[in-house]
Amino acid sequence: MNTELLKELAIANRILFNEGVLDGFGHISVRNPEDSTRFFIARTMAPALVTPDDIVEVDLDGVVHDSQGRKTYTERYIHSEIYRARPDVHAIVHSHSPSVIPFGVTGYQLRPICHMSGFLGATTPVYEIRDFIGETSDLLVRSQKLGRTLADTLGKATVALMRGHGSVAVGESIKQAVYRAIYTENNARLQLQAAPLGNINFLTEGEAQATSAMNDEHLDRPWQLWKRRALEASQ
Ligand SMILES: [Zn+2]
């Protein structure tokens, strides 16, 4: 059974809320290690309130398999289509974290500004939903077709921005996806602070790769801190 994994997913929801990445909205999922065509995600609810009992299983067509008939988020296709396109991805965070938004709407690129966010690589792709559904949508990824176009935009990257909406961060594990979502928000904030001061000296592609590999060795350290803080905050 996946009891430990579901516990970890519930904690991840609380961490992402506590660290300012998720609010009343946004979600995190994890691929089922016993069936790669399915993933786990909370039923439709605020992330900070998620417990293991609130988690449902969804297939890659976005169909929910739940004995209680519960529903999950409208934007589950973000997850299903990225899992379909990226066998290397085992966890996905979709958030509306605020500092990221300016980069999706200005053409000003989100790039790694410090050694904690080397995973961003050379540049961060921006998903323009208008190209696929016209100018009157509510910007939500409501269908398999839109999920597929988002997965195409993400390509091999770790993070994609969604114009006027938010972002998606992927990882090989819950801990890596959570780390990336938190440090994407941090990097965006730092870049906004640095930009008025002058030209930014970003990490080179080589530095981005090396720092990303280095940080992947230490994902458990911040995870334990974030977990403690989130559990204390929810008491
Ligand atoms: Zn959204």
Boltz pocket constraint, residues with backbone or C-beta under 6 A from the ligand:
constraints:
  - pocket:
      binder: B
      contacts: [[A, 26], [A, 75], [A, 94], [A, 95], [A, 96], [A, 140], [A, 165], [A, 166]]
      max_distance: 6.0
